[in-house]
Amino acid sequence: MLEQLMDLVKNFGKDTVVENPEIPNEQNSEVLTDATKTITSGFQNVLAGGGLENIMDLFKGGGSSGGSGVSGLLKNPMVTMMVGHFISKLVGKYNMTPASASSVANNLIPNVLNGMITETNNPANPGFTLDGLIGSLTGGNGGGSQLQDILSQFTGGGSASGGNGGGFDLQDLIGNFTRKAQDNFQPSGDTGGGGLMDMIKGFLSK
């Protein structure tokens, strides 16, 4: 699932980052890596704080292919948190002006998220699921389709098994994923790197 996210970052980053004259070519891969880490860490942060429902609300409420989807995302507190973090990173680490950093972050982050939401709600792409995303963020494989089935009830994708959410205890799911996220959560500071950062850097440098 992380590879699909990184693909989206690479695709949307072509114009925003790679073709941006204010970002030296030798920094392109590093900037895209930080954008990916901003999104994954943002979701991990929310999960560790018990915010699984907030993420589900984001995915069931967005995903339109038009500009309205992106503009709507910019009003979401979770998205503005990610955008703000990425702006700070661009200014502090890459010495971009606040105006340029804001332009890059407000373009790249919401477009990538909108792409994720669109694909997650696309039944023609069964490999892109909310369970896969959450599983990859909590150190699991995202097995099963509990979250995707719940999501499909809200987005007109049909009834999940059991109808009326039967067989699902959302509070149990939230508690389970919260514990997993806390176990796998790395304190902020972007020190070291570790497996996730190494994987992102390796993929985006291809």
N, C-alpha and C positions, 0 to 999 in steps of 0.2 A: 504493500500500500504506500509506503514511503517513496518508492520509486515513481509511482504515479504522481505523487505530490511534487517530487523533484522535476519530473517532466513538465508539469504545469509551470513551475518557477522558471525553468529554462525557456519555455515557449513565450510566456508573457514578459520575460526579462530581456528578450532580444531587442526590442525597441527601447524599453525603459532603462536598461542597464548597458547592454553590449553596444548599442548604437549611441549611447549618451556620451557626448564629447567631454563632459565634466567628470567622467569616471575613466581613469586610465585603463587601457586594455588589460594590463597585468593584474588589475584588481577585480576584473569582471567576475571571475569564478568565486573569489572570496566574498564579494557582495551578494551574489546569488546564494552562496552557502549561508550567509548570515540571515538572508530573507527566509530561507527554509527553516533555519533554526528558530527564528522569531515566531513563525507559525506553529511549529511543533511544540516549542516551549510554552507558547501562549495557551495552547490546548491542554498541555500537561498541567500547567498552573491551575487552570480552571477545574480540571478533573480532580486534582489533589485537594481542591477546596470544596469538593462535593457538587460541582457545577455541571454534572452530566446533562441535566435537563436543559441548561442554558445552551449547551452545544446542540442538543437535539432540536431546540427551538430555532437555532440558527439555520440548521439544515432543512427543517420543514418549512421555514418561512421564506427562504431565498431560492436561488437557482434559476431565475429567469434569465434568458439568454440576452435580453436587451440591456440598455444602460440603466434601466430602473433597478435591476438587481444589484448592480454595483453601488448606485447611489443609496439604496436602502441599507446595504451593508455598512456604509460609512456612518450610519446613525446607530449602529450596534455597539454597545460599550465594550464588548469583547474585541471587536475589530479595531475600534479606536485605540484600545490598549496596545494591540499589536503594532498598529501604525505608529503610535507614539514611541514605542520602544525602538522600532526600526529607524525612525527619524533620529533619535538620540545616538544610535549606533553609527549612522551615516555621518553625522556631524562630529562625533567624538573620535571615531576610529579612522574615518576617511577624509576628514577635514572639509566636508562639503558645506556650503552655505546652508543655513536653515531653510531658505526658500527652495533651493534645489533638492535638498533632502526630503522636504515635505512633498514636493512634486513626485519624486521617485516612489516614496513610501505610499502616498495616497493613490498612486496608479497601480503599483505592483501588488501590494498585499490584498486589496479588495478584489482585484481581477483574478488572482490565484484562488482565493476563497470562493468566489463566484463559480469558477471552473470546477472546484471540488464539489460544491453543492449541486451543480448541474449534473455532473457525472454520477454522483451518489444517488440522485433521483432519476437516473436514466436506466430503465429496466433492460435496455439493450447492452448495458455494460455491467454484467454481474460481478466482475472482478473489482469494481469500485464500490465498496459498501461502507456504511458507518461502522459496522462491526470490525471490518478490516482496519479502518483508521484508528479506532479506539484501542484495538488489540495491539497495534504497532506502537502506540504511545504508552501502553502500560506493560510492555514487555511480554505480551502474549502473541498468539497467532491470529487472534480475532475469529476463532472458530465459532461456528453457529451463525444464526441470523436473527437473534432476538431483537437487537436494536433496529436493524433494517426492516424487520417485520412491523415493529411499532411505528417506525417512520413512515412506512407505506400506508398505514391507516390514516395518517394526517395529510398525506400528499395525494390521495386518490388512487393509490396503487393496489387497492383491494384489501380484503380483510386478512389480517394475520391469523395464524393458526389458533383456533380456539375462539375466534371472534371476541369482541369486547375486551381485547387484551388478555383473553383467557390463557392461563399458563404463565403469565408474566407478572412478576412482582417488581414494579419499577423501583420501589425503594430498596429492595434487595440488590437489584442491578446497580443502582447508584452507589450503595455502600460497597459492593464488591469492586467496582471500577475505581472508586475513591481510594480504597486501601491499596489497590495495585498501583495506582498513579503515585501515591505517597511513597510506596516502596521503591519505585523507579525514578522518583523525582530527584533531579540534581539541583542543588542550590544555584541561584543565579550568580553571574560573575564570568561566565563563559571561559573559565579557566580550563586548562588541559584540553579536553576535546572528547576523548573516549570514543567508544564504538559508534554512536550515532553521528557525531561530527565527522569522524573519519569516513564513514559511509557516505555522508552527504558530499563531502569534499571530493571523494573519489569518483562519485557518480557525476558531479557537475563539472569536473575537469576533463571529462571525456569529450 
